[in-house]
Amino acid sequence: MKLTRDQVKALAAAVDLEIPDKDLDNVTIRVASLLTAMVAIEAELGEQMNAVEPLPPVFPHGETI
């Protein structure tokens, strides 16, 4: 997946994260690689992944159902 520096800056800003300019190229490469891997995983395991809850339930103060 191809990403620009501006796209990565926008993604970071969405979660209130500032990436120093000296690190931006490295982070851009890593995020693009991660997203590419996620696409491949989704293609291979998509149906299996859809069959499970994406996050385990979280109960406040250790309570369970």
PQR file with spaces between the fields and no chain letter, atoms N, CA, C, O and H, PARSE charges and radii, in Angstrom:
ATOM       1  N    MET     1       0.860   -1.168    0.000 -0.4000 1.5000
ATOM       2  CA   MET     1       0.000    0.000    0.000 -0.0000 2.0000
ATOM       3  C    MET     1       0.907    1.232    0.000  0.5500 1.7000
ATOM       4  O    MET     1       1.874    1.304    0.760 -0.5500 1.4000
ATOM       5  N    LYS     2       0.596    2.160   -0.827 -0.4000 1.5000
ATOM       6  CA   LYS     2       1.388    3.384   -0.944 -0.0000 2.0000
ATOM       7  C    LYS     2       0.761    4.475   -0.089  0.5500 1.7000
ATOM       8  O    LYS     2      -0.427    4.769   -0.223 -0.5500 1.4000
ATOM       9  H    LYS     2      -0.188    2.102   -1.444  0.4000 1.0000
ATOM      10  N    LEU     3       1.551    5.070    0.782 -0.4000 1.5000
ATOM      11  CA   LEU     3       1.109    6.186    1.611 -0.0000 2.0000
ATOM      12  C    LEU     3       2.067    7.348    1.445  0.5500 1.7000
ATOM      13  O    LEU     3       3.257    7.160    1.190 -0.5500 1.4000
ATOM      14  H    LEU     3       2.516    4.832    0.891  0.4000 1.0000
ATOM      15  N    THR     4       1.542    8.531    1.591 -0.4000 1.5000
ATOM      16  CA   THR     4       2.392    9.716    1.563 -0.0000 2.0000
ATOM      17  C    THR     4       2.704   10.145    2.987  0.5500 1.7000
ATOM      18  O    THR     4       2.054    9.719    3.942 -0.5500 1.4000
ATOM      19  H    THR     4       0.575    8.683    1.798  0.4000 1.0000
ATOM      20  N    ARG     5       3.702   10.989    3.105 -0.4000 1.5000
ATOM      21  CA   ARG     5       4.040   11.549    4.418 -0.0000 2.0000
ATOM      22  C    ARG     5       2.845   12.307    5.001  0.5500 1.7000
ATOM      23  O    ARG     5       2.581   12.235    6.201 -0.5500 1.4000
ATOM      24  H    ARG     5       4.230   11.335    2.330  0.4000 1.0000
ATOM      25  N    ASP     6       2.135   13.026    4.151 -0.4000 1.5000
ATOM      26  CA   ASP     6       0.975   13.789    4.622 -0.0000 2.0000
ATOM      27  C    ASP     6      -0.133   12.880    5.136  0.5500 1.7000
ATOM      28  O    ASP     6      -0.799   13.206    6.119 -0.5500 1.4000
ATOM      29  H    ASP     6       2.349   13.084    3.176  0.4000 1.0000
ATOM      30  N    GLN     7      -0.333   11.751    4.484 -0.4000 1.5000
ATOM      31  CA   GLN     7      -1.354   10.812    4.955 -0.0000 2.0000
ATOM      32  C    GLN     7      -0.991   10.247    6.329  0.5500 1.7000
ATOM      33  O    GLN     7      -1.853   10.105    7.196 -0.5500 1.4000
ATOM      34  H    GLN     7       0.207   11.485    3.685  0.4000 1.0000
ATOM      35  N    VAL     8       0.277    9.929    6.518 -0.4000 1.5000
ATOM      36  CA   VAL     8       0.722    9.396    7.807 -0.0000 2.0000
ATOM      37  C    VAL     8       0.618   10.477    8.885  0.5500 1.7000
ATOM      38  O    VAL     8       0.225   10.193   10.017 -0.5500 1.4000
ATOM      39  H    VAL     8       0.978   10.045    5.814  0.4000 1.0000
ATOM      40  N    LYS     9       0.964   11.697    8.537 -0.4000 1.5000
ATOM      41  CA   LYS     9       0.803   12.794    9.497 -0.0000 2.0000
ATOM      42  C    LYS     9      -0.655   12.960    9.895  0.5500 1.7000
ATOM      43  O    LYS     9      -0.957   13.213   11.061 -0.5500 1.4000
ATOM      44  H    LYS     9       1.282   11.927    7.617  0.4000 1.0000
ATOM      45  N    ALA    10      -1.565   12.818    8.927 -0.4000 1.5000
ATOM      46  CA   ALA    10      -2.992   12.937    9.218 -0.0000 2.0000
ATOM      47  C    ALA    10      -3.473   11.788   10.103  0.5500 1.7000
ATOM      48  O    ALA    10      -4.263   12.002   11.022 -0.5500 1.4000
ATOM      49  H    ALA    10      -1.320   12.612    7.980  0.4000 1.0000
ATOM      50  N    LEU    11      -3.000   10.572    9.830 -0.4000 1.5000
ATOM      51  CA   LEU    11      -3.354    9.436   10.683 -0.0000 2.0000
ATOM      52  C    LEU    11      -2.869    9.654   12.109  0.5500 1.7000
ATOM      53  O    LEU    11      -3.597    9.390   13.066 -0.5500 1.4000
ATOM      54  H    LEU    11      -2.358   10.398    9.083  0.4000 1.0000
ATOM      55  N    ALA    12      -1.647   10.133   12.245 -0.4000 1.5000
ATOM      56  CA   ALA    12      -1.086   10.397   13.564 -0.0000 2.0000
ATOM      57  C    ALA    12      -1.866   11.505   14.273  0.5500 1.7000
ATOM      58  O    ALA    12      -2.144   11.405   15.468 -0.5500 1.4000
ATOM      59  H    ALA    12      -1.056   10.347   11.467  0.4000 1.0000
ATOM      60  N    ALA    13      -2.209   12.538   13.550 -0.4000 1.5000
ATOM      61  CA   ALA    13      -2.952   13.649   14.146 -0.0000 2.0000
ATOM      62  C    ALA    13      -4.328   13.199   14.628  0.5500 1.7000
ATOM      63  O    ALA    13      -4.854   13.745   15.598 -0.5500 1.4000
ATOM      64  H    ALA    13      -1.982   12.619   12.580  0.4000 1.0000
ATOM      65  N    ALA    14      -4.910   12.212   13.962 -0.4000 1.5000
ATOM      66  CA   ALA    14      -6.230   11.709   14.352 -0.0000 2.0000
ATOM      67  C    ALA    14      -6.225   11.104   15.745  0.5500 1.7000
ATOM      68  O    ALA    14      -7.261   11.065   16.410 -0.5500 1.4000
ATOM      69  H    ALA    14      -4.483   11.768   13.174  0.4000 1.0000
ATOM      70  N    VAL    15      -5.065   10.631   16.193 -0.4000 1.5000
ATOM      71  CA   VAL    15      -4.949   10.065   17.547 -0.0000 2.0000
ATOM      72  C    VAL    15      -4.065   10.940   18.430  0.5500 1.7000
ATOM      73  O    VAL    15      -3.509   10.486   19.431 -0.5500 1.4000
ATOM      74  H    VAL    15      -4.224   10.663   15.654  0.4000 1.0000
ATOM      75  N    ASP    16      -3.949   12.215   18.029 -0.4000 1.5000
ATOM      76  CA   ASP    16      -3.204   13.206   18.800 -0.0000 2.0000
ATOM      77  C    ASP    16      -1.740   12.801   19.025  0.5500 1.7000
ATOM      78  O    ASP    16      -1.209   12.916   20.130 -0.5500 1.4000
ATOM      79  H    ASP    16      -4.400   12.583   17.217  0.4000 1.0000
ATOM      80  N    LEU    17      -1.104   12.324   17.946 -0.4000 1.5000
ATOM      81  CA   LEU    17       0.287   11.900   17.988 -0.0000 2.0000
ATOM      82  C    LEU    17       1.083   12.759   17.015  0.5500 1.7000
ATOM      83  O    LEU    17       0.696   12.918   15.857 -0.5500 1.4000
ATOM      84  H    LEU    17      -1.535   12.230   17.049  0.4000 1.0000
ATOM      85  N    GLU    18       2.168   13.297   17.476 -0.4000 1.5000
ATOM      86  CA   GLU    18       3.034   14.096   16.604 -0.0000 2.0000
ATOM      87  C    GLU    18       4.284   13.291   16.283  0.5500 1.7000
ATOM      88  O    GLU    18       4.981   12.826   17.186 -0.5500 1.4000
ATOM      89  H    GLU    18       2.482   13.168   18.416  0.4000 1.0000
ATOM      90  N    ILE    19       4.564   13.130   14.998 -0.4000 1.5000
ATOM      91  CA   ILE    19       5.750   12.408   14.553 -0.0000 2.0000
ATOM      92  C    ILE    19       6.777   13.435   14.119  0.5500 1.7000
ATOM      93  O    ILE    19       6.499   14.251   13.240 -0.5500 1.4000
ATOM      94  H    ILE    19       3.998   13.508   14.266  0.4000 1.0000
ATOM      95  N    PRO    20       7.961   13.411   14.718 -0.5600 1.5000
ATOM      96  CA   PRO    20       9.010   14.358   14.297  0.2800 2.0000
ATOM      97  C    PRO    20       9.359   14.163   12.825  0.5500 1.7000
ATOM      98  O    PRO    20       9.361   13.038   12.325 -0.5500 1.4000
ATOM      99  N    ASP    21       9.653   15.256   12.140 -0.4000 1.5000
ATOM     100  CA   ASP    21       9.975   15.190   10.707 -0.0000 2.0000
ATOM     101  C    ASP    21      11.110   14.222   10.405  0.5500 1.7000
ATOM     102  O    ASP    21      11.099   13.560    9.367 -0.5500 1.4000
ATOM     103  H    ASP    21       9.652   16.169   12.546  0.4000 1.0000
ATOM     104  N    LYS    22      12.084   14.132   11.298 -0.4000 1.5000
ATOM     105  CA   LYS    22      13.227   13.243   11.046 -0.0000 2.0000
ATOM     106  C    LYS    22      12.822   11.768   11.057  0.5500 1.7000
ATOM     107  O    LYS    22      13.532   10.929   10.501 -0.5500 1.4000
ATOM     108  H    LYS    22      12.093   14.669   12.141  0.4000 1.0000
ATOM     109  N    ASP    23      11.694   11.447   11.681 -0.4000 1.5000
ATOM     110  CA   ASP    23      11.223   10.064   11.761 -0.0000 2.0000
ATOM     111  C    ASP    23      10.106    9.753   10.770  0.5500 1.7000
ATOM     112  O    ASP    23       9.712    8.595   10.631 -0.5500 1.4000
ATOM     113  H    ASP    23      11.118   12.128   12.132  0.4000 1.0000
ATOM     114  N    LEU    24       9.605   10.741   10.099 -0.4000 1.5000
ATOM     115  CA   LEU    24       8.402   10.570    9.284 -0.0000 2.0000
ATOM     116  C    LEU    24       8.589    9.600    8.118  0.5500 1.7000
ATOM     117  O    LEU    24       7.688    8.812    7.831 -0.5500 1.4000
ATOM     118  H    LEU    24       9.925   11.682   10.212  0.4000 1.0000
ATOM     119  N    ASP    25       9.721    9.639    7.451 -0.4000 1.5000
ATOM     120  CA   ASP    25       9.946    8.708    6.337 -0.0000 2.0000
ATOM     121  C    ASP    25       9.934    7.263    6.833  0.5500 1.7000
ATOM     122  O    ASP    25       9.310    6.397    6.218 -0.5500 1.4000
ATOM     123  H    ASP    25      10.453   10.279    7.684  0.4000 1.0000
ATOM     124  N    ASN    26      10.615    7.008    7.931 -0.4000 1.5000
ATOM     125  CA   ASN    26      10.675    5.667    8.504 -0.0000 2.0000
ATOM     126  C    ASN    26       9.285    5.200    8.931  0.5500 1.7000
ATOM     127  O    ASN    26       8.896    4.068    8.641 -0.5500 1.4000
ATOM     128  H    ASN    26      11.121    7.711    8.431  0.4000 1.0000
ATOM     129  N    VAL    27       8.542    6.052    9.609 -0.4000 1.5000
ATOM     130  CA   VAL    27       7.197    5.698   10.055 -0.0000 2.0000
ATOM     131  C    VAL    27       6.281    5.457    8.855  0.5500 1.7000
ATOM     132  O    VAL    27       5.455    4.545    8.883 -0.5500 1.4000
ATOM     133  H    VAL    27       8.857    6.971    9.845  0.4000 1.0000
ATOM     134  N    THR    28       6.417    6.255    7.820 -0.4000 1.5000
ATOM     135  CA   THR    28       5.598    6.086    6.616 -0.0000 2.0000
ATOM     136  C    THR    28       5.833    4.714    5.992  0.5500 1.7000
ATOM     137  O    THR    28       4.878    4.037    5.611 -0.5500 1.4000
ATOM     138  H    THR    28       7.088    6.996    7.797  0.4000 1.0000
ATOM     139  N    ILE    29       7.076    4.303    5.886 -0.4000 1.5000
ATOM     140  CA   ILE    29       7.407    2.980    5.333 -0.0000 2.0000
ATOM     141  C    ILE    29       6.816    1.878    6.205  0.5500 1.7000
ATOM     142  O    ILE    29       6.251    0.912    5.695 -0.5500 1.4000
ATOM     143  H    ILE    29       7.852    4.853    6.195  0.4000 1.0000
ATOM     144  N    ARG    30       6.948    2.025    7.515 -0.4000 1.5000
ATOM     145  CA   ARG    30       6.460    0.985    8.431 -0.0000 2.0000
ATOM     146  C    ARG    30       4.939    0.884    8.415  0.5500 1.7000
ATOM     147  O    ARG    30       4.396   -0.221    8.408 -0.5500 1.4000
ATOM     148  H    ARG    30       7.408    2.811    7.930  0.4000 1.0000
ATOM     149  N    VAL    31       4.252    2.008    8.409 -0.4000 1.5000
ATOM     150  CA   VAL    31       2.784    1.987    8.386 -0.0000 2.0000
ATOM     151  C    VAL    31       2.296    1.392    7.067  0.5500 1.7000
ATOM     152  O    VAL    31       1.364    0.587    7.061 -0.5500 1.4000
ATOM     153  H    VAL    31       4.693    2.905    8.415  0.4000 1.0000
ATOM     154  N    ALA    32       2.909    1.776    5.961 -0.4000 1.5000
ATOM     155  CA   ALA    32       2.528    1.225    4.663 -0.0000 2.0000
ATOM     156  C    ALA    32       2.742   -0.292    4.638  0.5500 1.7000
ATOM     157  O    ALA    32       1.906   -1.029    4.114 -0.5500 1.4000
ATOM     158  H    ALA    32       3.666    2.430    5.966  0.4000 1.0000
ATOM     159  N    SER    33       3.854   -0.755    5.200 -0.4000 1.5000
ATOM     160  CA   SER    33       4.130   -2.200    5.249 -0.0000 2.0000
ATOM     161  C    SER    33       3.112   -2.923    6.118  0.5500 1.7000
ATOM     162  O    SER    33       2.645   -4.006    5.765 -0.5500 1.4000
ATOM     163  H    SER    33       4.533   -0.157    5.625  0.4000 1.0000
ATOM     164  N    LEU    34       2.772   -2.328    7.249 -0.4000 1.5000
ATOM     165  CA   LEU    34       1.785   -2.927    8.140 -0.0000 2.0000
ATOM     166  C    LEU    34       0.423   -3.046    7.460  0.5500 1.7000
ATOM     167  O    LEU    34      -0.227   -4.088    7.541 -0.5500 1.4000
ATOM     168  H    LEU    34       3.151   -1.449    7.536  0.4000 1.0000
ATOM     169  N    LEU    35      -0.002   -1.988    6.796 -0.4000 1.5000
ATOM     170  CA   LEU    35      -1.295   -2.016    6.106 -0.0000 2.0000
ATOM     171  C    LEU    35      -1.297   -3.027    4.964  0.5500 1.7000
ATOM     172  O    LEU    35      -2.309   -3.687    4.724 -0.5500 1.4000
ATOM     173  H    LEU    35       0.527   -1.141    6.729  0.4000 1.0000
ATOM     174  N    THR    36      -0.181   -3.154    4.260 -0.4000 1.5000
ATOM     175  CA   THR    36      -0.063   -4.145    3.191 -0.0000 2.0000
ATOM     176  C    THR    36      -0.201   -5.554    3.762  0.5500 1.7000
ATOM     177  O    THR    36      -0.894   -6.396    3.192 -0.5500 1.4000
ATOM     178  H    THR    36       0.640   -2.617    4.455  0.4000 1.0000
ATOM     179  N    ALA    37       0.460   -5.806    4.886 -0.4000 1.5000
ATOM     180  CA   ALA    37       0.357   -7.116    5.534 -0.0000 2.0000
ATOM     181  C    ALA    37      -1.066   -7.382    6.009  0.5500 1.7000
ATOM     182  O    ALA    37      -1.551   -8.510    5.915 -0.5500 1.4000
ATOM     183  H    ALA    37       1.023   -5.122    5.350  0.4000 1.0000
ATOM     184  N    MET    38      -1.726   -6.367    6.510 -0.4000 1.5000
ATOM     185  CA   MET    38      -3.103   -6.531    6.976 -0.0000 2.0000
ATOM     186  C    MET    38      -4.039   -6.894    5.820  0.5500 1.7000
ATOM     187  O    MET    38      -4.967   -7.682    6.004 -0.5500 1.4000
ATOM     188  H    MET    38      -1.332   -5.451    6.586  0.4000 1.0000
ATOM     189  N    VAL    39      -3.809   -6.338    4.652 -0.4000 1.5000
ATOM     190  CA   VAL    39      -4.619   -6.674    3.479 -0.0000 2.0000
ATOM     191  C    VAL    39      -4.415   -8.150    3.124  0.5500 1.7000
ATOM     192  O    VAL    39      -5.379   -8.850    2.815 -0.5500 1.4000
ATOM     193  H    VAL    39      -3.055   -5.698    4.503  0.4000 1.0000
ATOM     194  N    ALA    40      -3.175   -8.621    3.165 -0.4000 1.5000
ATOM     195  CA   ALA    40      -2.892  -10.024    2.851 -0.0000 2.0000
ATOM     196  C    ALA    40      -3.527  -10.955    3.886  0.5500 1.7000
ATOM     197  O    ALA    40      -4.076  -11.997    3.526 -0.5500 1.4000
ATOM     198  H    ALA    40      -2.392   -8.052    3.415  0.4000 1.0000
ATOM     199  N    ILE    41      -3.458  -10.591    5.152 -0.4000 1.5000
ATOM     200  CA   ILE    41      -4.073  -11.402    6.209 -0.0000 2.0000
ATOM     201  C    ILE    41      -5.584  -11.451    6.023  0.5500 1.7000
ATOM     202  O    ILE    41      -6.196  -12.513    6.141 -0.5500 1.4000
ATOM     203  H    ILE    41      -3.013   -9.745    5.444  0.4000 1.0000
ATOM     204  N    GLU    42      -6.173  -10.320    5.737 -0.4000 1.5000
ATOM     205  CA   GLU    42      -7.623  -10.261    5.514 -0.0000 2.0000
ATOM     206  C    GLU    42      -8.023  -11.142    4.333  0.5500 1.7000
ATOM     207  O    GLU    42      -9.040  -11.833    4.394 -0.5500 1.4000
ATOM     208  H    GLU    42      -5.676   -9.457    5.641  0.4000 1.0000
ATOM     209  N    ALA    43      -7.235  -11.123    3.263 -0.4000 1.5000
ATOM     210  CA   ALA    43      -7.545  -11.939    2.088 -0.0000 2.0000
ATOM     211  C    ALA    43      -7.485  -13.427    2.420  0.5500 1.7000
ATOM     212  O    ALA    43      -8.295  -14.209    1.923 -0.5500 1.4000
ATOM     213  H    ALA    43      -6.408  -10.562    3.213  0.4000 1.0000
ATOM     214  N    GLU    44      -6.531  -13.819    3.256 -0.4000 1.5000
ATOM     215  CA   GLU    44      -6.352  -15.230    3.586 -0.0000 2.0000
ATOM     216  C    GLU    44      -7.309  -15.708    4.683  0.5500 1.7000
ATOM     217  O    GLU    44      -7.838  -16.817    4.608 -0.5500 1.4000
ATOM     218  H    GLU    44      -5.873  -13.184    3.661  0.4000 1.0000
ATOM     219  N    LEU    45      -7.527  -14.878    5.689 -0.4000 1.5000
ATOM     220  CA   LEU    45      -8.281  -15.310    6.863 -0.0000 2.0000
ATOM     221  C    LEU    45      -9.576  -14.544    7.089  0.5500 1.7000
ATOM     222  O    LEU    45     -10.183  -14.667    8.153 -0.5500 1.4000
ATOM     223  H    LEU    45      -7.098  -13.977    5.750  0.4000 1.0000
ATOM     224  N    GLY    46     -10.001  -13.772    6.130 -0.4000 1.5000
ATOM     225  CA   GLY    46     -11.149  -12.892    6.311 -0.0000 2.0000
ATOM     226  C    GLY    46     -12.381  -13.563    6.879  0.5500 1.7000
ATOM     227  O    GLY    46     -12.981  -13.051    7.824 -0.5500 1.4000
ATOM     228  H    GLY    46      -9.508  -13.672    5.266  0.4000 1.0000
ATOM     229  N    GLU    47     -12.770  -14.699    6.322 -0.4000 1.5000
ATOM     230  CA   GLU    47     -13.968  -15.384    6.793 -0.0000 2.0000
ATOM     231  C    GLU    47     -13.790  -15.887    8.216  0.5500 1.7000
ATOM     232  O    GLU    47     -14.720  -15.807    9.019 -0.5500 1.4000
ATOM     233  H    GLU    47     -12.282  -15.114    5.554  0.4000 1.0000
ATOM     234  N    GLN    48     -12.627  -16.397    8.535 -0.4000 1.5000
ATOM     235  CA   GLN    48     -12.359  -16.862    9.901 -0.0000 2.0000
ATOM     236  C    GLN    48     -12.352  -15.690   10.877  0.5500 1.7000
ATOM     237  O    GLN    48     -12.848  -15.805   11.997 -0.5500 1.4000
ATOM     238  H    GLN    48     -11.872  -16.461    7.883  0.4000 1.0000
ATOM     239  N    MET    49     -11.793  -14.574   10.451 -0.4000 1.5000
ATOM     240  CA   MET    49     -11.744  -13.401   11.313 -0.0000 2.0000
ATOM     241  C    MET    49     -13.143  -12.848   11.558  0.5500 1.7000
ATOM     242  O    MET    49     -13.416  -12.326   12.639 -0.5500 1.4000
ATOM     243  H    MET    49     -11.389  -14.481    9.541  0.4000 1.0000
ATOM     244  N    ASN    50     -14.024  -12.951   10.584 -0.4000 1.5000
ATOM     245  CA   ASN    50     -15.391  -12.463   10.728 -0.0000 2.0000
ATOM     246  C    ASN    50     -16.218  -13.330   11.670  0.5500 1.7000
ATOM     247  O    ASN    50     -17.270  -12.902   12.144 -0.5500 1.4000
ATOM     248  H    ASN    50     -13.802  -13.375    9.706  0.4000 1.0000
ATOM     249  N    ALA    51     -15.751  -14.540   11.941 -0.4000 1.5000
ATOM     250  CA   ALA    51     -16.501  -15.470   12.773 -0.0000 2.0000
ATOM     251  C    ALA    51     -16.254  -15.265   14.276  0.5500 1.7000
ATOM     252  O    ALA    51     -16.910  -15.906   15.097 -0.5500 1.4000
ATOM     253  H    ALA    51     -14.896  -14.887   11.555  0.4000 1.0000
ATOM     254  N    VAL    52     -15.331  -14.393   14.638 -0.4000 1.5000
ATOM     255  CA   VAL    52     -15.022  -14.157   16.054 -0.0000 2.0000
ATOM     256  C    VAL    52     -15.208  -12.687   16.384  0.5500 1.7000
ATOM     257  O    VAL    52     -15.148  -11.823   15.509 -0.5500 1.4000
ATOM     258  H    VAL    52     -14.799  -13.872   13.971  0.4000 1.0000
ATOM     259  N    GLU    53     -15.436  -12.417   17.668 -0.4000 1.5000
ATOM     260  CA   GLU    53     -15.549  -11.037   18.118 -0.0000 2.0000
ATOM     261  C    GLU    53     -14.178  -10.369   17.990  0.5500 1.7000
ATOM     262  O    GLU    53     -13.167  -10.989   18.323 -0.5500 1.4000
ATOM     263  H    GLU    53     -15.484  -13.119   18.380  0.4000 1.0000
ATOM     264  N    PRO    54     -14.120   -9.128   17.520 -0.5600 1.5000
ATOM     265  CA   PRO    54     -12.836   -8.471   17.311  0.2800 2.0000
ATOM     266  C    PRO    54     -12.106   -8.131   18.613  0.5500 1.7000
ATOM     267  O    PRO    54     -10.877   -8.064   18.634 -0.5500 1.4000
ATOM     268  N    LEU    55     -12.846   -7.920   19.682 -0.4000 1.5000
ATOM     269  CA   LEU    55     -12.244   -7.602   20.972 -0.0000 2.0000
ATOM     270  C    LEU    55     -12.923   -8.430   22.053  0.5500 1.7000
ATOM     271  O    LEU    55     -14.131   -8.656   21.997 -0.5500 1.4000
ATOM     272  H    LEU    55     -13.845   -7.974   19.665  0.4000 1.0000
ATOM     273  N    PRO    56     -12.158   -8.879   23.027 -0.5600 1.5000
ATOM     274  CA   PRO    56     -12.812   -9.586   24.124  0.2800 2.0000
ATOM     275  C    PRO    56     -13.658   -8.602   24.932  0.5500 1.7000
ATOM     276  O    PRO    56     -13.347   -7.412   24.976 -0.5500 1.4000
ATOM     277  N    PRO    57     -14.717   -9.084   25.568 -0.5600 1.5000
ATOM     278  CA   PRO    57     -15.526   -8.186   26.384  0.2800 2.0000
ATOM     279  C    PRO    57     -14.714   -7.644   27.564  0.5500 1.7000
ATOM     280  O    PRO    57     -13.898   -8.349   28.158 -0.5500 1.4000
ATOM     281  N    VAL    58     -14.955   -6.407   27.875 -0.4000 1.5000
ATOM     282  CA   VAL    58     -14.250   -5.781   28.989 -0.0000 2.0000
ATOM     283  C    VAL    58     -15.298   -5.389   30.020  0.5500 1.7000
ATOM     284  O    VAL    58     -16.248   -4.669   29.713 -0.5500 1.4000
ATOM     285  H    VAL    58     -15.618   -5.834   27.393  0.4000 1.0000
ATOM     286  N    PHE    59     -15.120   -5.862   31.228 -0.4000 1.5000
ATOM     287  CA   PHE    59     -16.058   -5.578   32.298 -0.0000 2.0000
ATOM     288  C    PHE    59     -15.402   -4.653   33.324  0.5500 1.7000
ATOM     289  O    PHE    59     -14.244   -4.870   33.680 -0.5500 1.4000
ATOM     290  H    PHE    59     -14.348   -6.447   31.478  0.4000 1.0000
ATOM     291  N    PRO    60     -16.092   -3.650   33.797 -0.5600 1.5000
ATOM     292  CA   PRO    60     -15.497   -2.732   34.765  0.2800 2.0000
ATOM     293  C    PRO    60     -15.221   -3.437   36.090  0.5500 1.7000
ATOM     294  O    PRO    60     -16.020   -4.250   36.555 -0.5500 1.4000
ATOM     295  N    HIS    61     -14.093   -3.117   36.678 -0.4000 1.5000
ATOM     296  CA   HIS    61     -13.715   -3.590   38.005 -0.0000 2.0000
ATOM     297  C    HIS    61     -13.714   -5.106   38.139  0.5500 1.7000
ATOM     298  O    HIS    61     -14.019   -5.636   39.208 -0.5500 1.4000
ATOM     299  H    HIS    61     -13.444   -2.457   36.300  0.4000 1.0000
ATOM     300  N    GLY    62     -13.371   -5.811   37.055 -0.4000 1.5000
ATOM     301  CA   GLY    62     -13.260   -7.254   37.121 -0.0000 2.0000
ATOM     302  C    GLY    62     -14.580   -8.000   37.177  0.5500 1.7000
ATOM     303  O    GLY    62     -14.589   -9.205   37.428 -0.5500 1.4000
ATOM     304  H    GLY    62     -13.124   -5.380   36.187  0.4000 1.0000
ATOM     305  N    GLU    63     -15.700   -7.317   36.949 -0.4000 1.5000
ATOM     306  CA   GLU    63     -17.014   -7.989   36.973 -0.0000 2.0000
ATOM     307  C    GLU    63     -17.161   -8.869   35.746  0.5500 1.7000
ATOM     308  O    GLU    63     -16.613   -8.562   34.688 -0.5500 1.4000
ATOM     309  H    GLU    63     -15.693   -6.338   36.745  0.4000 1.0000
ATOM     310  N    THR    64     -17.886   -9.942   35.879 -0.4000 1.5000
ATOM     311  CA   THR    64     -18.198  -10.805   34.743 -0.0000 2.0000
ATOM     312  C    THR    64     -19.690  -11.051   34.703  0.5500 1.7000
ATOM     313  O    THR    64     -20.416  -10.748   35.650 -0.5500 1.4000
ATOM     314  H    THR    64     -18.331  -10.192   36.739  0.4000 1.0000
ATOM     315  N    ILE    65     -20.126  -11.598   33.604 -0.4000 1.5000
ATOM     316  CA   ILE    65     -21.562  -11.888   33.455 -0.0000 2.0000
ATOM     317  C    ILE    65     -21.873  -13.204   34.136  0.5500 1.7000
ATOM     318  O    ILE    65     -23.023  -13.643   34.134 -0.5500 1.4000
ATOM     319  H    ILE    65     -19.537  -11.843   32.835  0.4000 1.0000
